Amino acid sequence: MFNNAPMVNHIAVKDFEDEALSRPSSPCGPPRERSPSDPCMPARLPSSGFLQREAERMAPKAVEAELERIRKSLEIPPPPSPKDTEGENSQPTSPTASPRSKRKSFLDVLPSAFQAAKALRTASQSGGSRPWKAPEPYEILRAIERRDVMFLMEVRDRSFQTLVQKTGDVTPLIHAMRIEHTDMAIVLLGAFSRYINNLQDEDLEKAETKKLLKILRINLKIAIDYGLQKQQKDLMASFLQTLIMSEGDSWILLQTADVAVALRQGTEGKPVHNAEAAVRSFATKSLGQADFIASLQDYIANATADLVMMAAWSLVLQVVKGEPLPTYYFARDDRVYRAFVERLEKHKDAIQSKVGRRLRWQLRVLESKLEGRNRTYRSKVELLAKELDEGKGV
């Protein structure tokens, strides 16, 4: 509310001077103070595409729920007795005398209504009546600029490939980093991870999937280089984790075999150094000089320790019958370590009797140096390297 009385009175004095002279030029009493302006921007409504998608998804459920409620609220009438039949024949039909007939007719319609609801659900699951049109590249970039998360989620579900396509010299992820919309970069990174995690074994054999994964890796490597160049270090560890996820089991198994060869050679093979070099060189050349990012260094150390443990356990499995360490545990905090210690305890008798002296020493070093959560993975790997790479060995 604003007090406009002084302004109104001023206009009145100018237009009606004769009448205004007979009255005081100022209002009775001091004017009220102007209320402070406190504008606010209302939250934007969801896009029409999102509303349409939600309507198509929820409409069949709402129809079925309402029909079920009506069906339960109605009672199927018992068969009429002879007296009721005579009474009905003797009385004329009226609106008040035929509730049962109404109920019967409605119950007869229910099956067809359920069929209609089922058809509606089928139509909604097939994508609705409107054909989906993949968005243009400029629409993706505009959605990132406007922080239109719902539009990006719809594109993720319907046309994922457009989120990794390069337009000119920019990809959607790089565009989000250039304009420093970190939240949008996180949204895109989440879409990448979701796509990778939802892939089935048969999907990985398809040429289209292989091509899309290759483009996705290029996106992540460019993002890592750009982030290092501009010192945008917040998401570097997440980029590297998603990049390793995109390779699947093949890269982890290959590097595990290489580190196992280094473990066989003892300290001369420098297994910890080789494991760390493999992780660093996997992404980009620039990552090898990225010593200033604490979160990235900790992730690299986590992956390094996991590679050495998986390599050591693969050597154990050559003489002891047991279960391998799951590859999907790789570089996910201490999951590999916990599984590693659990298997050491389970097969300690067989390890003591069948495993060689050097490998038993390496297993003890891994178990002791990687234990605890009070130290960072970086410090643990440094201690591990002093023993397995630089120590006296066995």
Secondary structure as UniProt FT lines:
FT   HELIX           5..15
FT   HELIX           17..21
FT   HELIX           48..73
FT   HELIX           82..90
FT   HELIX           95..97
FT   HELIX           99..125
FT   TURN            126..127
FT   HELIX           137..145
FT   TURN            146..147
FT   HELIX           149..158
FT   HELIX           160..163
FT   TURN            168..169
FT   HELIX           172..178
FT   TURN            179..180
FT   HELIX           182..197
FT   HELIX           201..204
FT   HELIX           207..230
FT   TURN            234..235
FT   HELIX           236..247
FT   HELIX           249..264
FT   HELIX           266..269
FT   HELIX           271..283
FT   HELIX           285..289
FT   HELIX           294..316
FT   TURN            317..319
FT   HELIX           327..329
FT   TURN            330..331
FT   TURN            333..334
FT   HELIX           335..346
FT   HELIX           348..354
FT   HELIX           357..369
FT   HELIX           377..388
FT   TURN            389..390
//
